[in-house]
Amino acid sequence: QKTKTIIFAVFGVTIVLMGFTVLFYSRRLRANLNTLIDAAEKISVGELNTNIDVRSNDEIKDLAETISRMQESIRLSIQRLRRRR
């Protein structure tokens, strides 16, 4: 009986810890995605000096770097078009 109680307690603590871990990472992911969404919206209306500040070491960081490269490419393309006129 005592062993069964210990097993259930360990199982319960593990579930709670997993829940907190998922909650923490989902909030962090949501914040980074909202940062990227805001930056993409600003870029789409011509604000090409928008700073993209994402603190991450995963695919979200890769996406942020890709959007930054796209932003710079658009900026350079506009400059070239203006010089041609």
Summary of the structure (lengths in Angstrom):
residues: 85
radius of gyration: 22.4
end to end distance: 85.2
largest distance: 85.2
contacts: 184
relative contact order: 0.09
helix: 81%
strand: 0%
